[in-house]
Amino acid sequence: MKNNLLIIPCYNEEEVLLHTYEKIKDLYNELIAKKVLDPKSKICFVDDGSKDKTWEIIMNLSDQEPMVQGIKLSRNFGHQAALIAGLETKFGKFDTYISIDADLQDDITVIGKMISEAENGMSIVYGVRDERKSDSFFKRSTAKSFYNLMGFLGADTVYNHADFRLIDNNALRELLRFQERNLFLRGIVPMVGFNNSVVSYNRTKREYGTTKYPLKKMLAFAWEGITSLSFKPLHLILYIGIVMFAISCVILVWATVVLLMGRVIPGWFSVIFPSTFFGGIQMLSIGVIGEYIGKIYNEVKSRPRYIVEREL
């Protein structure tokens, strides 16, 4: 039997936390009774600088329930930082570690299958959404576009996989060697390698509370993933620059021919269009390069990815 730790990052989840714990506790008791799970397995809530009563609820649960542990970060560092904080703080204390979001839209009933896969020699088991019926058409289409774009840019990700996964000590040891501050675990974990498999499930609607990932955060997270895992945007800038240089050469030849033919007619279009078009390309290129320079700046400073204020 595997001694497992379930890691749950939390940010302002007071509405859903008790409901989440009750469902997980029932599942744990069932798996322990079936001898799938070791009775010493635990649940660890990581409070990512919540502003509500999330940490108070975690403390109360820890006092009353032996299987509950808690980690409080000193401020909000972000979902990925909270997740790696739980993994790094608890490394070596359990056989396997499973991460899942507090809203339980990911199906916890497949945790037993994940543990069985680990028993069969899998170091990493990815939870993959079989379908997205609970998501809006916009969210489904943008998610599909994101994974296709990541593939085009050369980033190795698991299609329709978020952060619901199992990882054992061997794989986690290697994962923790990845010290970058710009975390995108969906792309970093596949780089670790080792034996891995997939467990499919149907994603459900959030029962309580509201999502902590509105459109603005989703787009920022997607951009973080792209710029953290791929250099192709920089290559695209080079290709665009080559094309723009070729176009400018054509325009120069055309302007010279018109001048020699004496057919020069003063006009704003021939001035406005090239200046705005090429100016826009330049600003876009500078912006993309700036993003990468900013990431290098963050990495060079080597600031901590998270700060633990308290551990239960």
N, C-alpha and C positions, 0 to 999 in steps of 0.2 A: 504493500500500500504506500502511496505517495503522501508525504507530509507537505501540504500545499498552503501557500499564502495567497489570498485574494486581495489585490491592491485596487482601491477605489479612490481616484482623485475627486475632490469635492470643492466646489466654489458656489457659495450661497445656495445650498441644497437643503435648507431646513424643512421645506415642504415635503420632500420625498425621502429623506434619510431614514426615518423610522420604518416606513413601508419597505424600503430597499433592504434594510437589515432583516426584517421579519421573513421576507421571501428567501433571502440567502440562507438564513438560519435553518429554515425548513428544508431547503435543498441539502445543506451540509449534514443535517441529522439523518436525512434519507440516505445519502451516499456513505456516511459512516456506518449506518446500520447494514448496508449492503457490502461493507468491507471494501468499498472502492476508494475511500478516503481515510487517511490516518486520523484518529481522534485528536491528535495534537495540532491539526490544521487550524489556521487562524484567518481572520479578516482584518485588514488594515485600511482604515480611512485616512486619506491624506488631505488635510485642510489647506487649500491653496490661498490663504489670506482672505477668508470669507468675511463679509461685513455683517452677516446675520448671526443666528444662533447655531450655526453648523458645528462649531467647535464645542460648544456647550453640550450639544446632543451627543457628540462623539465621546466626550468625557463621561457623561452619564452612562452611556452604553458600556464603556470600558470598565466602569466601576461595578456594573451589574452583571456583565456577561464576560466570562473568562476567555471566550474566543475572539473578543474584539480588542484590537490595538489601534493606536492613533498616532499620527505625526502632524504637527502644526508647523507650517512654514511662516517665516517672519512677516511676509507680505505676499501679494499675488505675483507669482513668477510665471504663470501660464500652465496650461494643461500638461504639456510635454515635460516641463521641468518638474511638476508635481509627480508625474508618473515615474520619472527617472529617480526622483528623491526616494520614493517608496522602494524601488528596486535596489538602489545602491545602499540605503540604510539597512535593509533586511537581507542583503546578500550573504549567502553561506549559512543562513539559519533554517532554510527549508529546502526540500528537494525540488519543488517546482513553484513557479509564480504565475498567477493569472491576473491580467489587468482587465478592468471593465469600467464603463462609465456609471455614475451613480443613478442615472435615470432608468437603467435596466431596459433600454430599448433593444439591447442585445440579449438574445435568449439564453438565460442562465441554465436551462435544462441540458444544454450541450456540454456543460462543464464536465460531466461524467465521461462523455466521449473524448474530450480533450485529455483527461487523465489516463484513460485507457490507451490513447495513442502514445502518451509518454511512457506508459508501462511497456509498450511494444517497441521502444527504442527511439521515439521521436524527441528531439531536443527542443523543437519549436513547433507549435500547432497554431495555425492561423484560423480565427473565426471569420468566415466569409459570408456576407449577406447573399442569400439565394435570390431574393427579390426586394424591391423597394416600394411595395404597394402603399406603405404608410407615408411615404414621402410625396410631396407635391410634384407635378410634372416639371416645374422649373428646377427643383432640387435634384430630381432624377437625371434630367438632361445635363445639368451643369456638372454633376458628379461623374457621369460617363465621359463628358468632355475633358474633365480634369485627368482622369486615369489615362485616357487616350493621349492627352498632351504629355503626360509624364513619360509614357512609353515612347513617344516620338522624340522626346528630349534625351532619351537614353537612361532614365532613372528606373531602377529595378524595384517595382512595387507589386503587391498582390492585389489584383483587381477586386474591388468591392470589400476590401479589408480596411477596418479602421484601427482601433487600438485594443480590440478584444482578442487576446492571444495568450498562449501558455509558453513559458520559456523555462528551461531547467538551469541548474547551476553552471554547467559547462558552457552553455551558450551565453548565459548572463555574464559570466566572467569576461568573455571576449567582447560582449556588447559594452561593458563598462570601460573598455579601453578606448572607445570612441569618445574623445573628450571635447568635441565641438560644442560651442555655446548655442549655436543656431540649430536646435533640435527638430528633427522630423523623423520620428521613430518608425513610421510606416515605410520609409525608404531606407533607414539605417539597419533595421533588424534583418531584412533579406541579405544585406551585405555580410552578415556574420556567417552565413552558410549553415553547416551541420544538417543532419537529417531533419526534414520538416514535412508536415502534411497539412491538410485543410479540413476543417469541419464546417459544413454549411448549416445555415439557420435562416429563419424568416425574421426580419426586423419588425418590431411592433411600435405602436404609438406611445409617446410619453404619457404616463398616467397622471402625474402630479408635477406642479411647477412649470417653469418655462425654460426653453432652450437657452444655453449660455453661449451658443454660436449663431448669432444673427448673420445676415448676408455679409456685412462689413468684415466680421471676424473670419468667416469662411473664406472670403477672398484673400484676406491677409495671410491666413494659414496656408492656402494653396500657393500663394506667391513665395512664402517661406520655404515650402517644400521644393518648389521649382529651383529657386536660387541656392538652396542648400545642397542639392543633389546633382545639379547639372550645370556645365559650363556652356552649353549650346547657345543660350541667349547671347553670350559674348561672340560666339562664332557667327551667329546670325547677323550681328552688327557688322562684322567684317564683310559678310556677303552683301549686305545692304549697301555698305560703303562702296564696294566694287561696282555694284549696279548703278549707284548714284554717280560715281565717277564716269562710268561709260555714258550715262545720259547727259552729264554736263559736257562731255567731249562732243557729243552729237549736237547739243545746243550751240556750242562754240563754233563748230563747223558751219552750222546753219546760219548763225549770225554773221560769220565772215563772208559766206557766199552772198547773203542778202546785201551786205555792205558793199561788196565789190560790184554787184549788179546795180547799185544805186537805188535800191528800192526800200531804203530805211524809212519807216513811218513811225513817228513817235506814238507810243501807246503804253498804257499802264499794265496791260495783261502780261506782256513779255518781261516786265520787271517784277510785278507782284507775285505771279505764279511761281517762278523759280525760287525767289527769296523765301516765300512762305513754305513751300514744299520742302526745300532743302533745310531750311531753318527748323522745321518740325522734326525732320529725320535726325538732325544733329541733337536737338534737345532730348528726343527719345533715347538716343544712343548714350548721351551723357547721363541720363537718369538710370538706365540699366547698369552702366559701369559704376555709377555712384552707389547703387545697391550692393554690388559686390565689394566695393571698397569699404563700405560701412560694415559689412560682415567681417572683412579682414580686420578692421579696426576693433570690433568686439572680440574677435578671437585672440588678437595680440595682447589685449589688456588682461586676458585670463581671469576675469572676474568669476566668482562662484556662480554656478548655474542655479543654485537655490541655497537658502539658509534655513536650517531647522531650528525653530524656537523652542519646541518641546516635543518629547516623545513619550507616549504612554506604553 
